[in-house]
Amino acid sequence: MRRLAVPLLIAAFARGALADPPPEPKVEQTVAEDDQVRIEELKVRGEAKKVTVKNKKTKAPDYEIIVNDAGRESAGGTGTGLPKSGSGTRVWRVLNF
């Protein structure tokens, strides 16, 4: 009985080790543009990960929106004293390297 079980276990482990790797996540980059702003959005697996807003006509600096993960809440809160919303947090880059 044990002699039969060992080859079966080896075959089961070999099948699991040779299984296909998971597929790459779907990544989408979209751009919405008008005469005043350009909005670039990066989505991974259908969830927005990064949104960049670039002003065209004004000298206002470009900014990025850090999108809140729907399943998690940051430990530090928003830092504004306002309740959290699903819209995210604006971030301006000070230095570029």
N, CA, C and O atoms as CSV, one atom per row, in Angstrom:
chain,resi,resn,atom,element,x,y,z
A,1,MET,N,N,0.827,-1.195,0.000
A,1,MET,CA,C,0.000,0.000,0.000
A,1,MET,C,C,0.870,1.256,0.000
A,1,MET,O,O,0.586,2.209,-0.727
A,2,ARG,N,N,1.945,1.260,0.827
A,2,ARG,CA,C,2.816,2.431,0.885
A,2,ARG,C,C,3.568,2.624,-0.428
A,2,ARG,O,O,3.842,3.754,-0.833
A,3,ARG,N,N,3.897,1.526,-1.084
A,3,ARG,CA,C,4.637,1.640,-2.352
A,3,ARG,C,C,3.788,2.328,-3.418
A,3,ARG,O,O,4.330,2.994,-4.299
A,4,LEU,N,N,2.486,2.178,-3.350
A,4,LEU,CA,C,1.598,2.820,-4.307
A,4,LEU,C,C,1.396,4.298,-3.954
A,4,LEU,O,O,1.250,5.132,-4.847
A,5,ALA,N,N,1.387,4.617,-2.684
A,5,ALA,CA,C,1.129,5.987,-2.253
A,5,ALA,C,C,2.276,6.932,-2.599
A,5,ALA,O,O,2.030,8.084,-2.954
A,6,VAL,N,N,3.505,6.478,-2.507
A,6,VAL,CA,C,4.664,7.336,-2.775
A,6,VAL,C,C,4.678,7.823,-4.217
A,6,VAL,O,O,4.840,9.026,-4.424
A,7,PRO,N,N,4.519,6.975,-5.226
A,7,PRO,CA,C,4.495,7.499,-6.601
A,7,PRO,C,C,3.326,8.449,-6.855
A,7,PRO,O,O,3.459,9.417,-7.603
A,8,LEU,N,N,2.189,8.172,-6.232
A,8,LEU,CA,C,1.046,9.068,-6.394
A,8,LEU,C,C,1.336,10.447,-5.797
A,8,LEU,O,O,0.966,11.463,-6.386
A,9,LEU,N,N,1.984,10.495,-4.650
A,9,LEU,CA,C,2.336,11.779,-4.037
A,9,LEU,C,C,3.343,12.539,-4.899
A,9,LEU,O,O,3.221,13.750,-5.079
A,10,ILE,N,N,4.326,11.834,-5.425
A,10,ILE,CA,C,5.333,12.473,-6.274
A,10,ILE,C,C,4.670,13.047,-7.529
A,10,ILE,O,O,4.992,14.158,-7.951
A,11,ALA,N,N,3.757,12.299,-8.117
A,11,ALA,CA,C,3.059,12.777,-9.314
A,11,ALA,C,C,2.205,14.007,-9.002
A,11,ALA,O,O,2.129,14.932,-9.812
A,12,ALA,N,N,1.565,14.019,-7.836
A,12,ALA,CA,C,0.740,15.167,-7.467
A,12,ALA,C,C,1.593,16.413,-7.269
A,12,ALA,O,O,1.209,17.492,-7.720
A,13,PHE,N,N,2.730,16.295,-6.612
A,13,PHE,CA,C,3.621,17.440,-6.407
A,13,PHE,C,C,4.206,17.928,-7.737
A,13,PHE,O,O,4.340,19.133,-7.948
A,14,ALA,N,N,4.549,17.011,-8.622
A,14,ALA,CA,C,5.120,17.391,-9.924
A,14,ALA,C,C,4.095,18.159,-10.749
A,14,ALA,O,O,4.447,19.134,-11.413
A,15,ARG,N,N,2.847,17.741,-10.719
A,15,ARG,CA,C,1.807,18.443,-11.453
A,15,ARG,C,C,1.619,19.854,-10.919
A,15,ARG,O,O,1.428,20.787,-11.699
A,16,GLY,N,N,1.671,20.023,-9.613
A,16,GLY,CA,C,1.513,21.351,-9.007
A,16,GLY,C,C,2.686,22.256,-9.321
A,16,GLY,O,O,2.497,23.458,-9.506
A,17,ALA,N,N,3.890,21.715,-9.387
A,17,ALA,CA,C,5.080,22.507,-9.658
A,17,ALA,C,C,5.137,22.949,-11.110
A,17,ALA,O,O,5.716,23.993,-11.409
A,18,LEU,N,N,4.555,22.186,-12.012
A,18,LEU,CA,C,4.595,22.507,-13.428
A,18,LEU,C,C,3.365,23.273,-13.904
A,18,LEU,O,O,3.200,23.493,-15.103
A,19,ALA,N,N,2.510,23.678,-12.985
A,19,ALA,CA,C,1.296,24.401,-13.364
A,19,ALA,C,C,1.672,25.753,-13.978
A,19,ALA,O,O,2.719,26.323,-13.672
A,20,ASP,N,N,0.804,26.241,-14.838
A,20,ASP,CA,C,1.040,27.533,-15.476
A,20,ASP,C,C,1.063,28.650,-14.438
A,20,ASP,O,O,0.274,28.629,-13.494
A,21,PRO,N,N,1.954,29.621,-14.600
A,21,PRO,CA,C,1.967,30.749,-13.673
A,21,PRO,C,C,0.711,31.599,-13.865
A,21,PRO,O,O,0.091,31.547,-14.927
A,22,PRO,N,N,0.330,32.373,-12.863
A,22,PRO,CA,C,-0.870,33.206,-13.005
A,22,PRO,C,C,-0.658,34.241,-14.107
A,22,PRO,O,O,0.472,34.677,-14.327
A,23,PRO,N,N,-1.709,34.638,-14.796
A,23,PRO,CA,C,-1.558,35.611,-15.878
A,23,PRO,C,C,-1.175,36.988,-15.338
A,23,PRO,O,O,-1.439,37.311,-14.180
A,24,GLU,N,N,-0.551,37.786,-16.192
A,24,GLU,CA,C,-0.186,39.143,-15.817
A,24,GLU,C,C,-1.460,39.966,-15.607
A,24,GLU,O,O,-2.458,39.744,-16.294
A,25,PRO,N,N,-1.435,40.912,-14.665
A,25,PRO,CA,C,-2.628,41.728,-14.443
A,25,PRO,C,C,-2.877,42.658,-15.633
A,25,PRO,O,O,-1.951,43.074,-16.330
A,26,LYS,N,N,-4.142,42.966,-15.839
A,26,LYS,CA,C,-4.513,43.866,-16.925
A,26,LYS,C,C,-4.168,45.297,-16.507
A,26,LYS,O,O,-4.611,45.767,-15.459
A,27,VAL,N,N,-3.375,45.984,-17.332
A,27,VAL,CA,C,-2.948,47.354,-17.050
A,27,VAL,C,C,-3.487,48.253,-18.155
A,27,VAL,O,O,-3.294,47.982,-19.340
A,28,GLU,N,N,-4.172,49.339,-17.748
A,28,GLU,CA,C,-4.725,50.290,-18.705
A,28,GLU,C,C,-4.188,51.683,-18.406
A,28,GLU,O,O,-4.115,52.087,-17.245
A,29,GLN,N,N,-3.816,52.411,-19.440
A,29,GLN,CA,C,-3.434,53.806,-19.298
A,29,GLN,C,C,-4.376,54.620,-20.166
A,29,GLN,O,O,-4.447,54.413,-21.377
A,30,THR,N,N,-5.105,55.552,-19.542
A,30,THR,CA,C,-6.032,56.388,-20.287
A,30,THR,C,C,-5.638,57.849,-20.130
A,30,THR,O,O,-5.084,58.250,-19.106
A,31,VAL,N,N,-5.931,58.636,-21.155
A,31,VAL,CA,C,-5.638,60.063,-21.143
A,31,VAL,C,C,-6.904,60.806,-21.541
A,31,VAL,O,O,-7.503,60.524,-22.579
A,32,ALA,N,N,-7.305,61.760,-20.703
A,32,ALA,CA,C,-8.420,62.653,-21.014
A,32,ALA,C,C,-7.836,64.054,-21.100
A,32,ALA,O,O,-7.114,64.496,-20.206
A,33,GLU,N,N,-8.156,64.742,-22.180
A,33,GLU,CA,C,-7.492,66.018,-22.421
A,33,GLU,C,C,-8.479,67.017,-22.997
A,33,GLU,O,O,-9.310,66.673,-23.838
A,34,ASP,N,N,-8.379,68.266,-22.533
A,34,ASP,CA,C,-9.107,69.362,-23.159
A,34,ASP,C,C,-8.161,70.550,-23.283
A,34,ASP,O,O,-6.946,70.377,-23.193
A,35,ASP,N,N,-8.690,71.743,-23.487
A,35,ASP,CA,C,-7.800,72.879,-23.716
A,35,ASP,C,C,-7.143,73.406,-22.435
A,35,ASP,O,O,-6.232,74.229,-22.520
A,36,GLN,N,N,-7.573,72.960,-21.260
A,36,GLN,CA,C,-7.011,73.460,-20.003
A,36,GLN,C,C,-6.174,72.444,-19.237
A,36,GLN,O,O,-5.152,72.807,-18.654
A,37,VAL,N,N,-6.584,71.182,-19.227
A,37,VAL,CA,C,-5.863,70.169,-18.446
A,37,VAL,C,C,-5.692,68.880,-19.232
A,37,VAL,O,O,-6.406,68.613,-20.199
A,38,ARG,N,N,-4.720,68.088,-18.785
A,38,ARG,CA,C,-4.492,66.736,-19.297
A,38,ARG,C,C,-4.501,65.820,-18.088
A,38,ARG,O,O,-3.743,66.036,-17.143
A,39,ILE,N,N,-5.348,64.799,-18.104
A,39,ILE,CA,C,-5.471,63.867,-16.987
A,39,ILE,C,C,-5.027,62.488,-17.469
A,39,ILE,O,O,-5.598,61.929,-18.406
A,40,GLU,N,N,-4.000,61.952,-16.812
A,40,GLU,CA,C,-3.493,60.621,-17.137
A,40,GLU,C,C,-3.848,59.690,-15.988
A,40,GLU,O,O,-3.598,60.002,-14.824
A,41,GLU,N,N,-4.432,58.547,-16.323
A,41,GLU,CA,C,-4.882,57.603,-15.299
A,41,GLU,C,C,-4.276,56.228,-15.571
A,41,GLU,O,O,-4.248,55.762,-16.710
A,42,LEU,N,N,-3.796,55.593,-14.516
A,42,LEU,CA,C,-3.241,54.245,-14.601
A,42,LEU,C,C,-4.137,53.313,-13.795
A,42,LEU,O,O,-4.362,53.532,-12.604
A,43,LYS,N,N,-4.647,52.275,-14.448
A,43,LYS,CA,C,-5.489,51.285,-13.774
A,43,LYS,C,C,-4.824,49.920,-13.860
A,43,LYS,O,O,-4.321,49.526,-14.912
A,44,VAL,N,N,-4.830,49.205,-12.739
A,44,VAL,CA,C,-4.331,47.833,-12.686
A,44,VAL,C,C,-5.462,46.970,-12.148
A,44,VAL,O,O,-6.012,47.233,-11.078
A,45,ARG,N,N,-5.798,45.932,-12.909
A,45,ARG,CA,C,-6.920,45.033,-12.567
A,45,ARG,C,C,-8.228,45.809,-12.388
A,45,ARG,O,O,-9.062,45.444,-11.560
A,46,GLY,N,N,-8.404,46.877,-13.165
A,46,GLY,CA,C,-9.641,47.648,-13.123
A,46,GLY,C,C,-9.702,48.699,-12.026
A,46,GLY,O,O,-10.663,49.467,-11.976
A,47,GLU,N,N,-8.701,48.760,-11.139
A,47,GLU,CA,C,-8.689,49.748,-10.059
A,47,GLU,C,C,-7.707,50.860,-10.388
A,47,GLU,O,O,-6.583,50.596,-10.815
A,48,ALA,N,N,-8.129,52.099,-10.191
A,48,ALA,CA,C,-7.238,53.232,-10.430
A,48,ALA,C,C,-6.110,53.211,-9.407
A,48,ALA,O,O,-6.355,53.095,-8.206
A,49,LYS,N,N,-4.875,53.324,-9.886
A,49,LYS,CA,C,-3.704,53.326,-9.011
A,49,LYS,C,C,-3.036,54.691,-8.968
A,49,LYS,O,O,-2.504,55.094,-7.934
A,50,LYS,N,N,-3.064,55.405,-10.093
A,50,LYS,CA,C,-2.372,56.681,-10.156
A,50,LYS,C,C,-3.118,57.596,-11.117
A,50,LYS,O,O,-3.486,57.186,-12.218
A,51,VAL,N,N,-3.337,58.839,-10.692
A,51,VAL,CA,C,-3.971,59.847,-11.533
A,51,VAL,C,C,-3.074,61.085,-11.485
A,51,VAL,O,O,-2.754,61.585,-10.407
A,52,THR,N,N,-2.670,61.578,-12.666
A,52,THR,CA,C,-1.820,62.757,-12.752
A,52,THR,C,C,-2.577,63.834,-13.514
A,52,THR,O,O,-3.118,63.580,-14.590
A,53,VAL,N,N,-2.611,65.045,-12.950
A,53,VAL,CA,C,-3.302,66.177,-13.569
A,53,VAL,C,C,-2.250,67.210,-13.957
A,53,VAL,O,O,-1.478,67.671,-13.116
A,54,LYS,N,N,-2.226,67.570,-15.249
A,54,LYS,CA,C,-1.269,68.549,-15.751
A,54,LYS,C,C,-2.035,69.743,-16.299
A,54,LYS,O,O,-2.880,69.601,-17.183
A,55,ASN,N,N,-1.730,70.921,-15.764
A,55,ASN,CA,C,-2.373,72.148,-16.228
A,55,ASN,C,C,-1.686,72.644,-17.485
A,55,ASN,O,O,-0.460,72.602,-17.584
A,56,LYS,N,N,-2.471,73.113,-18.448
A,56,LYS,CA,C,-1.902,73.594,-19.701
A,56,LYS,C,C,-1.794,75.120,-19.732
A,56,LYS,O,O,-0.762,75.657,-20.133
A,57,LYS,N,N,-2.838,75.813,-19.316
A,57,LYS,CA,C,-2.875,77.264,-19.477
A,57,LYS,C,C,-2.333,78.029,-18.280
A,57,LYS,O,O,-1.789,79.121,-18.446
A,58,THR,N,N,-2.468,77.490,-17.099
A,58,THR,CA,C,-2.017,78.213,-15.905
A,58,THR,C,C,-0.626,77.749,-15.508
A,58,THR,O,O,-0.134,76.727,-15.987
A,59,LYS,N,N,-0.003,78.516,-14.628
A,59,LYS,CA,C,1.319,78.132,-14.132
A,59,LYS,C,C,1.217,77.285,-12.874
A,59,LYS,O,O,2.215,77.048,-12.193
A,60,ALA,N,N,0.023,76.837,-12.572
A,60,ALA,CA,C,-0.162,75.970,-11.416
A,60,ALA,C,C,0.620,74.680,-11.647
A,60,ALA,O,O,0.633,74.153,-12.760
A,61,PRO,N,N,1.273,74.171,-10.601
A,61,PRO,CA,C,2.077,72.952,-10.786
A,61,PRO,C,C,1.201,71.728,-11.048
A,61,PRO,O,O,0.046,71.661,-10.628
A,62,ASP,N,N,1.778,70.782,-11.744
A,62,ASP,CA,C,1.095,69.508,-11.952
A,62,ASP,C,C,0.953,68.821,-10.595
A,62,ASP,O,O,1.758,69.046,-9.691
A,63,TYR,N,N,-0.058,67.996,-10.460
A,63,TYR,CA,C,-0.203,67.252,-9.211
A,63,TYR,C,C,-0.689,65.847,-9.493
A,63,TYR,O,O,-1.217,65.544,-10.563
A,64,GLU,N,N,-0.493,64.999,-8.497
A,64,GLU,CA,C,-0.852,63.590,-8.585
A,64,GLU,C,C,-1.897,63.307,-7.519
A,64,GLU,O,O,-1.866,63.894,-6.437
A,65,ILE,N,N,-2.807,62.423,-7.821
A,65,ILE,CA,C,-3.818,62.021,-6.844
A,65,ILE,C,C,-3.499,60.597,-6.420
A,65,ILE,O,O,-3.459,59.681,-7.242
A,66,ILE,N,N,-3.272,60.427,-5.123
A,66,ILE,CA,C,-3.041,59.089,-4.578
A,66,ILE,C,C,-4.409,58.500,-4.278
A,66,ILE,O,O,-5.133,58.985,-3.409
A,67,VAL,N,N,-4.749,57.459,-5.001
A,67,VAL,CA,C,-6.071,56.862,-4.906
A,67,VAL,C,C,-6.120,55.950,-3.687
A,67,VAL,O,O,-5.241,55.109,-3.496
A,68,ASN,N,N,-7.147,56.119,-2.867
A,68,ASN,CA,C,-7.317,55.273,-1.693
A,68,ASN,C,C,-7.731,53.875,-2.123
A,68,ASN,O,O,-8.582,53.710,-2.996
A,69,ASP,N,N,-7.122,52.873,-1.505
A,69,ASP,CA,C,-7.499,51.489,-1.755
A,69,ASP,C,C,-8.865,51.265,-1.106
A,69,ASP,O,O,-9.057,51.585,0.067
A,70,ALA,N,N,-9.794,50.726,-1.856
A,70,ALA,CA,C,-11.155,50.566,-1.359
A,70,ALA,C,C,-11.224,49.647,-0.142
A,70,ALA,O,O,-12.120,49.798,0.689
A,71,GLY,N,N,-10.306,48.709,-0.023
A,71,GLY,CA,C,-10.364,47.742,1.069
A,71,GLY,C,C,-9.552,48.122,2.283
A,71,GLY,O,O,-9.600,47.420,3.293
A,72,ARG,N,N,-8.795,49.226,2.217
A,72,ARG,CA,C,-7.920,49.591,3.326
A,72,ARG,C,C,-8.080,51.057,3.678
A,72,ARG,O,O,-8.442,51.878,2.835
A,73,GLU,N,N,-7.808,51.369,4.916
A,73,GLU,CA,C,-7.802,52.759,5.357
A,73,GLU,C,C,-6.428,53.049,5.923
A,73,GLU,O,O,-5.879,52.243,6.673
A,74,SER,N,N,-5.871,54.189,5.570
A,74,SER,CA,C,-4.533,54.515,6.054
A,74,SER,C,C,-4.555,54.734,7.559
A,74,SER,O,O,-5.551,55.204,8.109
A,75,ALA,N,N,-3.465,54.395,8.220
A,75,ALA,CA,C,-3.390,54.506,9.674
A,75,ALA,C,C,-3.384,55.958,10.117
A,75,ALA,O,O,-3.886,56.272,11.197
A,76,GLY,N,N,-2.832,56.841,9.317
A,76,GLY,CA,C,-2.720,58.236,9.708
A,76,GLY,C,C,-3.918,59.088,9.368
A,76,GLY,O,O,-3.949,60.262,9.739
A,77,GLY,N,N,-4.888,58.559,8.690
A,77,GLY,CA,C,-6.032,59.355,8.279
A,77,GLY,C,C,-5.665,60.262,7.126
A,77,GLY,O,O,-4.656,60.042,6.456
A,78,THR,N,N,-6.477,61.283,6.889
A,78,THR,CA,C,-6.240,62.165,5.752
A,78,THR,C,C,-5.287,63.293,6.091
A,78,THR,O,O,-4.689,63.872,5.184
A,79,GLY,N,N,-5.123,63.626,7.360
A,79,GLY,CA,C,-4.243,64.715,7.752
A,79,GLY,C,C,-4.902,66.071,7.628
A,79,GLY,O,O,-4.291,67.082,7.973
A,80,THR,N,N,-6.136,66.119,7.143
A,80,THR,CA,C,-6.833,67.390,6.969
A,80,THR,C,C,-7.890,67.625,8.038
A,80,THR,O,O,-8.441,68.721,8.133
A,81,GLY,N,N,-8.174,66.619,8.833
A,81,GLY,CA,C,-9.231,66.747,9.822
A,81,GLY,C,C,-10.602,66.469,9.231
A,81,GLY,O,O,-11.593,66.421,9.960
A,82,LEU,N,N,-10.669,66.285,7.924
A,82,LEU,CA,C,-11.935,66.002,7.263
A,82,LEU,C,C,-12.137,64.499,7.166
A,82,LEU,O,O,-11.159,63.752,7.138
A,83,PRO,N,N,-13.379,64.039,7.115
A,83,PRO,CA,C,-13.594,62.601,6.975
A,83,PRO,C,C,-13.057,62.099,5.643
A,83,PRO,O,O,-12.982,62.842,4.664
A,84,LYS,N,N,-12.685,60.823,5.624
A,84,LYS,CA,C,-12.139,60.227,4.405
A,84,LYS,C,C,-13.229,60.073,3.359
A,84,LYS,O,O,-14.394,59.833,3.678
A,85,SER,N,N,-12.829,60.215,2.120
A,85,SER,CA,C,-13.746,59.961,1.019
A,85,SER,C,C,-13.046,59.028,0.046
A,85,SER,O,O,-11.869,58.713,0.225
A,86,GLY,N,N,-13.746,58.589,-0.965
A,86,GLY,CA,C,-13.168,57.689,-1.941
A,86,GLY,C,C,-12.371,58.395,-3.022
A,86,GLY,O,O,-11.889,57.750,-3.953
A,87,SER,N,N,-12.224,59.713,-2.914
A,87,SER,CA,C,-11.606,60.460,-4.004
A,87,SER,C,C,-10.092,60.442,-3.989
A,87,SER,O,O,-9.487,60.603,-5.048
A,88,GLY,N,N,-9.452,60.256,-2.863
A,88,GLY,CA,C,-7.994,60.222,-2.816
A,88,GLY,C,C,-7.401,61.497,-2.233
A,88,GLY,O,O,-8.123,62.370,-1.752
A,89,THR,N,N,-6.072,61.591,-2.284
A,89,THR,CA,C,-5.338,62.707,-1.698
A,89,THR,C,C,-4.452,63.335,-2.773
A,89,THR,O,O,-3.784,62.631,-3.531
A,90,ARG,N,N,-4.455,64.687,-2.830
A,90,ARG,CA,C,-3.604,65.386,-3.804
A,90,ARG,C,C,-2.185,65.487,-3.283
A,90,ARG,O,O,-1.962,65.707,-2.092
A,91,VAL,N,N,-1.215,65.321,-4.194
A,91,VAL,CA,C,0.199,65.401,-3.845
A,91,VAL,C,C,0.907,66.221,-4.907
A,91,VAL,O,O,0.763,65.960,-6.102
A,92,TRP,N,N,1.684,67.227,-4.466
A,92,TRP,CA,C,2.485,68.017,-5.401
A,92,TRP,C,C,3.938,67.601,-5.232
A,92,TRP,O,O,4.430,67.477,-4.110
A,93,ARG,N,N,4.612,67.390,-6.337
A,93,ARG,CA,C,6.041,67.043,-6.301
A,93,ARG,C,C,6.846,68.324,-6.160
A,93,ARG,O,O,6.650,69.270,-6.923
A,94,VAL,N,N,7.749,68.359,-5.192
A,94,VAL,CA,C,8.581,69.534,-4.952
A,94,VAL,C,C,9.873,69.441,-5.723
A,94,VAL,O,O,10.288,70.412,-6.356
A,95,LEU,N,N,10.523,68.284,-5.681
A,95,LEU,CA,C,11.786,68.085,-6.382
A,95,LEU,C,C,11.663,66.951,-7.381
A,95,LEU,O,O,11.037,65.930,-7.099
A,96,ASN,N,N,12.252,67.130,-8.531
A,96,ASN,CA,C,12.315,66.062,-9.526
A,96,ASN,C,C,13.767,65.685,-9.745
A,96,ASN,O,O,14.616,66.558,-9.930
A,97,PHE,N,N,14.057,64.405,-9.727
A,97,PHE,CA,C,15.428,63.939,-9.943
A,97,PHE,C,C,15.522,63.252,-11.275
A,97,PHE,O,O,16.596,62.783,-11.653
